[in-house]
Amino acid sequence: MKPDRVSTGSPPLDDLLGGGLERRAITQVYGEPASGKSTLCLLATVASLRAGDSVVYIDTEGFSVERFMQIAGERAGEFADRLFLCEPLDFAQQGAMIADAEELLRKSDRAPVGLLVVDSATALYRTELGLGRETVRSLSHHMVKLLGLAKKYDIPALITNQIYVDVERDRVSGLGGTALEHISKAIIRLEKRDSVRRAMLRKHRSRPEGISFDFVITQDGIRKI
């Protein structure tokens, strides 16, 4: 029987999430640029690859092969054979690639897919915000499809999100409004303070909001301090 959680590749992050990424659910990580979002995605990706699974990785940020190799180490070449990397050029293509991921989930001839990653779910969305409600509806549709795949194939989905600053309320939150917040079962906020980052739990079904740990980014991942 499969465990309920899948490792993020970082013991302190697993602890923060109550054991790791929850299957059949979306975990969201949001934060300002260079706060470590992509590093956490790559850590989780390498952990799944190391466990023998394949990973579908939809990247809108510019996938860093060098960073992947640093985290994967000497097995990077082997792991790359099981990494399905998709790089949409616009928001509509992002939705199409999420939908097309089912073909990989249904019949991967290398190893079963154990993790879905979208880094970031809102970078391309942000470029189309001027189109109004239709863009918000499209984002919701993308995430509903992603969640449906996670549930159908009993795997976790990990997404990253950019920040939205509400000047009037003096509040920082993830982009995408309540729709993206509600569909994410767990939400982590990353904060950057010089070279130190903080991972803070903003939403979880069984863990208290506000618990956190501080870390620094290292060549092969992150290190709790």
Phi, psi and chi 1 to 4 in degrees:
 res  aa     phi    psi   chi1   chi2   chi3   chi4
   1 MET       -  135.9 -172.6  175.0  178.3      -
   2 LYS   -70.2  143.8  -67.6  179.7 -177.7  177.5
   3 PRO   -67.2  154.4   23.6  -32.3      -      -
   4 ASP   -68.9  -23.3  -69.6  -21.6      -      -
   5 ARG  -120.4  153.0  -53.6  -86.6  173.8  171.5
   6 VAL  -119.2  133.6  171.6      -      -      -
   7 SER   -63.9  143.0  177.1      -      -      -
   8 THR   -83.5   -7.3   64.1      -      -      -
   9 GLY    87.3   -1.3      -      -      -      -
  10 SER  -131.4  112.4  163.8      -      -      -
  11 PRO   -54.1  -44.4  -29.2   37.3      -      -
  12 PRO   -65.5  -32.2   12.0  -21.6      -      -
  13 LEU   -72.1  -39.0 -169.7   58.0      -      -
  14 ASP   -58.0  -45.3  -75.3  -12.8      -      -
  15 ASP   -61.0  -42.6  -70.1  -15.8      -      -
  16 LEU   -59.5  -36.2 -170.2   70.8      -      -
  17 LEU   -91.7    8.9  -70.7  167.8      -      -
  18 GLY    74.8   27.1      -      -      -      -
  19 GLY   125.8   -6.8      -      -      -      -
  20 GLY   130.2 -163.3      -      -      -      -
  21 LEU   -77.8  130.3  -59.8  169.8      -      -
  22 GLU   -77.9  133.2 -174.5  176.4  -12.2      -
  23 ARG   -66.7  153.4  -66.5 -178.2 -174.1  -86.5
  24 ARG    62.3   27.8  -57.7  166.5   56.9   83.5
  25 ALA  -150.5  160.9      -      -      -      -
  26 ILE  -101.4  128.3  -67.0  174.5      -      -
  27 THR  -107.2  128.8  -63.1      -      -      -
  28 GLN  -110.5  135.9  176.5 -170.1  157.1      -
  29 VAL  -120.8  122.3  178.6      -      -      -
  30 TYR  -128.0  155.6   76.7   90.8      -      -
  31 GLY   172.4  172.4      -      -      -      -
  32 GLU   -70.1  166.9   63.4 -173.7  -71.6      -
  33 PRO   -56.4  143.4  -26.6   34.9      -      -
  34 ALA    65.2   23.9      -      -      -      -
  35 SER   -89.3   -8.4   56.1      -      -      -
  36 GLY   113.6    9.6      -      -      -      -
  37 LYS   -60.9  -49.0  -59.1 -174.8  -64.9  -65.0
  38 SER   -67.3  -34.2  -66.7      -      -      -
  39 THR   -61.8  -41.8  -69.3      -      -      -
  40 LEU   -65.2  -37.5  -63.4 -169.8      -      -
  41 CYS   -63.0  -43.3  -74.3      -      -      -
  42 LEU   -68.2  -36.3  -72.3  172.8      -      -
  43 LEU   -60.6  -47.5  -85.5  171.8      -      -
  44 ALA   -65.2  -38.2      -      -      -      -
  45 THR   -62.0  -49.1  -66.4      -      -      -
  46 VAL   -64.6  -36.3  169.4      -      -      -
  47 ALA   -61.7  -41.7      -      -      -      -
  48 SER   -69.3  -40.6  -75.2      -      -      -
  49 LEU   -63.4  -40.0  -65.1  169.3      -      -
  50 ARG   -65.3  -30.3 -173.3  168.9  -79.4  122.4
  51 ALA   -78.4   -2.9      -      -      -      -
  52 GLY   100.8    0.5      -      -      -      -
  53 ASP   -89.5  167.6  -68.8  -31.1      -      -
  54 SER   -95.1  164.7  -63.9      -      -      -
  55 VAL  -135.9  134.8  174.8      -      -      -
  56 VAL   -97.8  120.1  174.0      -      -      -
  57 TYR  -123.0  107.6 -162.2  115.1      -      -
  58 ILE   -97.2  114.2  -61.8  173.1      -      -
  59 ASP  -118.2  123.7 -177.3   85.0      -      -
  60 THR  -112.9    2.6   66.1      -      -      -
  61 GLU  -102.2  -11.4  -62.0  -77.1  -13.2      -
  62 GLY    99.0   89.2      -      -      -      -
  63 PHE   -62.5  129.9 -172.5   82.9      -      -
  64 SER   -95.3  103.0  173.1      -      -      -
  65 VAL   -61.9  -38.9  174.2      -      -      -
  66 GLU   -61.1  -43.2 -178.9 -178.2    2.8      -
  67 ARG   -67.6  -40.2 -169.0   72.7  178.4  116.7
  68 PHE   -58.7  -44.1  172.4   75.3      -      -
  69 MET   -66.0  -36.5  -67.6  176.8   66.3      -
  70 GLN   -62.1  -45.1  -73.3  176.0  -17.9      -
  71 ILE   -75.9  -37.1  -67.2  173.4      -      -
  72 ALA   -77.0  -26.0      -      -      -      -
  73 GLY    72.3 -148.8      -      -      -      -
  74 GLU   -70.5  -10.0   56.6 -172.1   30.6      -
  75 ARG   -96.5   12.2  -63.8 -179.5   67.9 -172.3
  76 ALA   -56.7  -43.0      -      -      -      -
  77 GLY   -62.4  -44.1      -      -      -      -
  78 GLU   -62.8  -45.0  170.5 -162.4  -17.7      -
  79 PHE   -65.4  -35.9  -69.1  163.2      -      -
  80 ALA   -59.9  -27.2      -      -      -      -
  81 ASP   -66.9  -20.1  -75.2  -19.2      -      -
  82 ARG  -111.4   12.2  -71.9 -176.7  -84.3  115.0
  83 LEU  -103.6  113.4  176.1   63.3      -      -
  84 PHE   -93.7   99.9  -61.8  105.1      -      -
  85 LEU   -96.3  124.2  179.4   61.7      -      -
  86 CYS  -119.5  133.4  -49.9      -      -      -
  87 GLU  -128.4   85.7  -62.8 -178.4  -72.0      -
  88 PRO   -66.4  147.5   24.0  -33.2      -      -
  89 LEU   -96.6  -20.3  -60.2  176.2      -      -
  90 ASP  -146.6  175.5   56.9   39.8      -      -
  91 PHE   -66.2  -39.3 -167.8   52.9      -      -
  92 ALA   -63.4  -39.7      -      -      -      -
  93 GLN   -67.4  -32.0 -160.0  173.0   70.3      -
  94 GLN   -59.7  -47.2  172.8  178.8  -55.6      -
  95 GLY   -61.9  -40.5      -      -      -      -
  96 ALA   -63.9  -38.3      -      -      -      -
  97 MET   -71.3  -34.4  -74.3 -177.9  173.1      -
  98 ILE   -63.5  -44.2  -69.5  172.4      -      -
  99 ALA   -64.1  -41.8      -      -      -      -
 100 ASP   -69.2  -17.6  -70.1  -13.1      -      -
 101 ALA   -60.9  -23.1      -      -      -      -
 102 GLU   -61.5  -33.4 -178.3  155.1   20.4      -
 103 GLU   -60.9  -39.1 -172.8   70.7   13.5      -
 104 LEU   -70.5  -38.5  -62.8  170.8      -      -
 105 LEU   -66.6  -34.3  -73.1  157.3      -      -
 106 ARG   -76.8  -35.5 -163.5  155.5   41.6   87.3
 107 LYS  -149.4   57.2   56.4  173.2 -171.6  179.1
 108 SER   -70.9  126.0  170.2      -      -      -
 109 ASP   -89.3    3.1   57.8   -2.0      -      -
 110 ARG  -103.4  -56.1  -60.8  172.3 -171.8  175.0
 111 ALA  -163.6  152.3      -      -      -      -
 112 PRO   -61.1  144.1   20.6  -32.1      -      -
 113 VAL   -72.4  128.3  173.0      -      -      -
 114 GLY  -110.4   -5.3      -      -      -      -
 115 LEU  -158.7  139.0  175.7   66.3      -      -
 116 LEU  -110.8  130.4  -72.6  166.4      -      -
 117 VAL  -126.2  134.7  178.4      -      -      -
 118 VAL  -126.7  109.5 -176.8      -      -      -
 119 ASP  -127.9   99.5  179.5   27.5      -      -
 120 SER  -110.0  155.3  117.5      -      -      -
 121 ALA   -71.9  -17.7      -      -      -      -
 122 THR  -123.3    2.1   53.0      -      -      -
 123 ALA   -63.0  -46.9      -      -      -      -
 124 LEU   -76.3  -30.7  -62.5  173.0      -      -
 125 TYR   -60.0  -40.9  160.9   81.5      -      -
 126 ARG   -61.6  -32.8 -167.9  165.4 -145.8  160.9
 127 THR   -71.7  -14.8   66.5      -      -      -
 128 GLU  -115.1   14.6  -59.8 -165.7   15.5      -
 129 LEU   -59.4  -29.0  -82.1  176.4      -      -
 130 GLY   -64.6  -13.8      -      -      -      -
 131 LEU   -81.6   -5.2  -60.6  179.1      -      -
 132 GLY    82.3 -145.3      -      -      -      -
 133 ARG   -62.0  -30.3  -67.8 -179.0 -179.8  177.5
 134 GLU   -60.8  -37.0 -175.0   59.3   36.5      -
 135 THR   -67.6  -40.4  -53.3      -      -      -
 136 VAL   -63.0  -42.6  176.8      -      -      -
 137 ARG   -63.5  -38.4  -79.2 -165.5  -67.6  -91.9
 138 SER   -64.6  -42.4  -66.9      -      -      -
 139 LEU   -61.0  -43.9  177.9   64.0      -      -
 140 SER   -60.6  -40.7  -63.7      -      -      -
 141 HIS   -64.1  -42.0  179.2   73.6      -      -
 142 HIS   -57.8  -45.9  -67.0 -177.0      -      -
 143 MET   -72.6  -34.5  -66.9  -57.9  103.3      -
 144 VAL   -64.0  -41.9  167.2      -      -      -
 145 LYS   -63.3  -43.3  178.7   62.6  178.1  177.2
 146 LEU   -60.7  -45.6 -174.2   71.3      -      -
 147 LEU   -63.9  -39.2  179.2   59.1      -      -
 148 GLY   -60.3  -40.6      -      -      -      -
 149 LEU   -66.0  -42.1  -67.3  174.9      -      -
 150 ALA   -61.0  -40.5      -      -      -      -
 151 LYS   -71.9  -44.4  -72.4 -176.8  173.3 -178.3
 152 LYS   -63.4  -37.3 -176.5  175.2 -179.8  179.1
 153 TYR  -106.4    8.9  -66.3   94.4      -      -
 154 ASP    56.8   48.3 -166.8   30.4      -      -
 155 ILE  -133.6  162.5   59.6  175.1      -      -
 156 PRO   -84.5  154.3   25.5  -26.5      -      -
 157 ALA  -118.6  133.8      -      -      -      -
 158 LEU  -120.6  123.8  174.2   62.0      -      -
 159 ILE  -124.1  151.8   67.1  171.1      -      -
 160 THR  -111.1  157.7   65.1      -      -      -
 161 ASN  -142.2  149.6 -168.8    4.8      -      -
 162 GLN   -89.7  169.2  -60.6 -178.3  -18.3      -
 163 ILE   -95.6  153.0   61.4  169.8      -      -
 164 TYR  -123.3  127.4  168.8   73.3      -      -
 165 VAL  -102.7  115.1 -179.6      -      -      -
 166 ASP   -90.3   99.3 -172.1  -28.1      -      -
 167 VAL   -64.4  -40.0  177.7      -      -      -
 168 GLU   -63.7  -40.3  -68.7 -177.2    1.2      -
 169 ARG   -94.1   -3.0  -62.3 -178.2 -177.8  178.5
 170 ASP    52.3   53.0 -169.1   26.0      -      -
 171 ARG  -135.8  139.1 -177.7  171.7  176.4  -98.4
 172 VAL  -110.0  130.4  175.2      -      -      -
 173 SER  -143.0  177.8   60.1      -      -      -
 174 GLY   -79.7  150.4      -      -      -      -
 175 LEU   -64.9  164.2  -96.5  179.9      -      -
 176 GLY    96.9   -6.4      -      -      -      -
 177 GLY    66.9 -158.3      -      -      -      -
 178 THR   -68.0  -28.3   55.4      -      -      -
 179 ALA   -59.8  -47.5      -      -      -      -
 180 LEU   -71.9  -33.3 -162.3   51.9      -      -
 181 GLU   -67.2  -43.6 -176.2  173.9  -17.2      -
 182 HIS   -69.6  -34.5  -72.8  163.0      -      -
 183 ILE   -79.0  -15.7 -155.6  167.0      -      -
 184 SER   -88.2  120.5  -56.8      -      -      -
 185 LYS   -73.9  -31.3  -80.3  -72.5 -174.8  -98.3
 186 ALA  -133.2  139.7      -      -      -      -
 187 ILE  -132.1  129.5  -59.0  176.7      -      -
 188 ILE  -117.1  132.7  -65.8  170.9      -      -
 189 ARG  -102.8  133.0  174.8 -179.8  173.0 -178.5
 190 LEU  -103.9  133.0  -63.2 -176.1      -      -
 191 GLU  -120.3  143.7  -60.4  173.6   -9.1      -
 192 LYS  -115.7  126.6 -176.1  176.0   68.6  168.9
 193 ARG  -132.0   96.1  -57.1  173.3 -176.0  177.2
 194 ASP    57.8 -121.0  -62.0  -38.1      -      -
 195 SER   -90.8   -5.9   63.0      -      -      -
 196 VAL   -99.6  135.6  176.1      -      -      -
 197 ARG  -111.5  156.8  -84.3   72.4  169.0  167.7
 198 ARG  -128.1  131.1  172.6  166.2  -67.1  173.5
 199 ALA  -103.5  117.4      -      -      -      -
 200 MET  -120.6  132.8  178.7 -178.7  -65.8      -
 201 LEU   -78.1  120.9 -160.9   61.0      -      -
 202 ARG  -103.0  -20.6  -57.8  -59.3  -58.4  169.6
 203 LYS  -158.5  137.0  177.8 -175.8  177.6 -177.7
 204 HIS  -165.7  147.2 -161.8  -81.6      -      -
 205 ARG   -75.0  -22.1   67.5  169.3   80.4 -144.5
 206 SER  -137.5    3.6   60.6      -      -      -
 207 ARG  -116.7  148.1  -57.6  -84.3  -74.9  162.1
 208 PRO   -71.2  136.3   22.8  -31.5      -      -
 209 GLU   -65.5  140.0 -179.6  179.6  -28.5      -
 210 GLY   101.4  -12.3      -      -      -      -
 211 ILE   -70.1  151.1   59.0  174.0      -      -
 212 SER  -157.0  170.5   66.5      -      -      -
 213 PHE  -147.4  153.0   71.2   91.1      -      -
 214 ASP   -99.5  148.0  -68.0  -13.5      -      -
 215 PHE  -152.0  163.8   66.0   94.0      -      -
 216 VAL  -119.8  151.3  -67.7      -      -      -
 217 ILE   -84.7  130.8  -65.7  176.4      -      -
 218 THR  -117.5  175.0   62.5      -      -      -
 219 GLN   -61.2  -37.0 -179.3  164.1  -30.2      -
 220 ASP  -105.7   16.9   57.7   -3.2      -      -
 221 GLY   148.8 -122.2      -      -      -      -
 222 ILE  -135.4  160.1   66.6  171.1      -      -
 223 ARG  -136.1  124.1  176.4  171.6   55.7   82.4
 224 LYS   -68.1  141.2 -178.6 -179.9  177.7 -178.6
 225 ILE  -125.4      -   57.7  172.5      -      -
